[in-house]
Amino acid sequence: TCGPTVYDYAHVGNFRAFLTYDVLKRALTYFGYEVDHVCNLTDVDDKIIKRCNEENIGLQELTNKFAGLFQKDLEALNIIPARAYPKATEHIPEMVQLILDLQENGLSYKAESEDSWYFNVAEKEGYGQQL
């Protein structure tokens, strides 16, 4: 599942999603399904870098603090933890390679107004069709 961007305290709106995942996981488990839940942590983005600069703090120090607080909040809400919580910074080379692969296959485009790449849904055959 998509986890938090760990630069600030999580709020009730954030936890609505995690509670939903928890209910679904509990239901699937109850009905005999094996659930392998992985929840990513976004530990680098513009908001995080801005916060680090404002507080004159290192990226890992800031994100580890809020990742830890997030875990404590999950526990307080009795949410069954995911099997793993991979951090974005641990997978930068894989993300770069994915973008390069998408580019090579004509499935991405660069925004003119910014230095970002996007998935080109119009070029992906069958994208958006009901399964």
C-alpha positions as CSV (number, residue, x, y, z in Angstrom):
1,T,0.0,0.0,0.0
2,C,0.9,3.6,-0.3
3,G,2.3,4.7,3.0
4,P,3.0,8.2,4.5
5,T,5.4,10.9,3.5
6,V,7.3,11.1,6.7
7,Y,8.1,14.7,7.4
8,D,5.4,15.6,9.9
9,Y,2.9,14.1,12.3
10,A,0.2,12.0,10.7
11,H,-3.4,13.1,11.2
12,V,-6.8,11.4,11.3
13,G,-7.2,11.8,7.6
14,N,-4.0,9.9,7.0
15,F,-5.1,7.1,9.2
16,R,-8.4,6.6,7.5
17,A,-6.5,4.9,4.7
18,F,-4.5,2.8,7.0
19,L,-7.6,1.7,8.9
20,T,-9.2,0.8,5.6
21,Y,-6.2,-1.4,4.7
22,D,-6.4,-3.0,8.1
23,V,-10.1,-3.9,7.8
24,L,-9.5,-5.4,4.4
25,K,-6.5,-7.3,5.6
26,R,-8.4,-8.7,8.6
27,A,-11.4,-9.7,6.3
28,L,-9.2,-11.5,3.8
29,T,-7.3,-13.3,6.5
30,Y,-10.5,-14.3,8.2
31,F,-11.7,-15.8,4.9
32,G,-8.5,-17.8,4.6
33,Y,-6.5,-15.7,2.2
34,E,-2.8,-15.2,2.8
35,V,-2.0,-11.5,2.8
36,D,1.5,-10.2,2.1
37,H,1.2,-6.5,3.0
38,V,4.1,-4.1,2.1
39,C,3.6,-0.4,2.9
40,N,6.1,2.1,1.4
41,L,7.5,5.1,3.3
42,T,8.2,8.2,1.2
43,D,11.3,9.5,2.9
44,V,12.5,12.0,0.2
45,D,10.5,14.6,-1.6
46,D,10.2,18.4,-1.9
47,K,8.3,18.8,1.4
48,I,10.8,16.8,3.3
49,I,13.8,18.7,1.8
50,K,12.0,22.0,2.7
51,R,11.4,20.9,6.2
52,C,15.0,19.8,6.6
53,N,16.2,23.2,5.4
54,E,13.8,25.0,7.7
55,E,14.9,23.0,10.8
56,N,18.5,22.7,9.8
57,I,18.2,18.9,10.3
58,G,19.4,16.0,8.2
59,L,17.1,14.0,6.0
60,Q,17.5,10.7,7.8
61,E,17.1,12.3,11.2
62,L,13.9,14.0,10.3
63,T,12.4,11.0,8.4
64,N,13.4,8.4,11.0
65,K,11.7,10.5,13.7
66,F,8.4,10.7,11.9
67,A,8.6,7.1,10.6
68,G,9.0,6.0,14.2
69,L,6.1,8.1,15.4
70,F,3.9,6.7,12.5
71,Q,4.7,3.2,13.7
72,K,3.7,4.1,17.3
73,D,0.4,5.5,16.0
74,L,-0.3,2.4,14.1
75,E,0.3,0.4,17.2
76,A,-1.9,2.7,19.3
77,L,-4.7,2.2,16.7
78,N,-4.2,-1.6,16.9
79,I,-3.5,-1.8,13.1
80,I,-1.9,-5.0,12.1
81,P,1.6,-4.0,10.8
82,A,2.7,-4.7,7.2
83,R,5.4,-7.3,6.7
84,A,7.7,-4.6,5.5
85,Y,8.0,-0.8,5.3
86,P,10.6,-0.1,2.5
87,K,11.8,3.5,2.2
88,A,12.0,5.3,-1.1
89,T,15.6,6.2,-0.5
90,E,16.5,2.5,-0.4
91,H,15.2,2.1,-4.0
92,I,16.3,5.1,-6.0
93,P,18.3,3.1,-8.5
94,E,15.2,0.9,-9.2
95,M,13.0,3.9,-9.6
96,V,15.4,5.5,-12.1
97,Q,15.6,2.3,-14.1
98,L,11.8,2.1,-14.2
99,I,11.6,5.6,-15.6
100,L,14.3,4.8,-18.2
101,D,12.4,1.7,-19.2
102,L,9.1,3.6,-19.5
103,Q,10.9,6.3,-21.6
104,E,12.5,3.6,-23.8
105,N,9.0,2.1,-24.5
106,G,7.3,5.5,-25.1
107,L,5.2,5.2,-21.9
108,S,6.4,8.4,-20.2
109,Y,6.7,12.1,-20.9
110,K,8.6,15.0,-19.3
111,A,6.6,17.9,-18.1
112,E,7.6,21.1,-19.8
113,S,7.2,23.3,-16.8
114,E,9.2,21.2,-14.4
115,D,11.9,18.6,-14.2
116,S,9.5,15.6,-13.7
117,W,8.5,12.5,-15.6
118,Y,5.0,11.1,-15.8
119,F,3.4,7.8,-16.9
120,N,1.7,8.4,-20.3
121,V,-1.6,6.6,-19.8
122,A,-2.7,7.4,-23.4
123,E,0.1,5.2,-24.7
124,K,-0.5,2.1,-22.5
125,E,-2.9,-0.2,-24.4
126,G,-5.8,-1.2,-22.2
127,Y,-5.1,1.4,-19.5
128,G,-8.3,2.3,-17.7
129,Q,-10.4,-0.6,-19.0
130,Q,-12.3,-2.6,-16.6
131,L,-10.7,-5.9,-15.6
